[in-house]
């Protein structure tokens, strides 16, 4: 699951696996990712490690996804690391 834990909106066009190959998504998922708002959670299939999105200047930029760490207990959840620079985003 992709989770936007940042205060930023992402216009995600492609999901990429570890080899840089595009991960196929259905039309509904693609539409949700085109305006990936803060707090949004989108279920995706496959091993997504990077995303391509448009930046504020209309340029395509690749972001590496932060893998969420396992919770230390069932009642306690580790926090996601927000995206602060290129090559960062979150995956649950």
Number of C-alpha atoms within 10 A of each C-alpha: 13 20 21 24 19 18 12 14 16 21 21 22 16 19 24 21 14 11 8 12 12 16 17 14 15 9 9 8 13 18 14 16 22 16 15 21 18 14 13 15 17 16 12 17 10 12 12 22 22 26 24 20 22 15 15 9 6 9 10 14 13 20 21 20 22 19 16 16 13 12 11 9 8 7 6 9 12 11 11 18 18 17 19 11 9 11 16 18 26 22 24 16
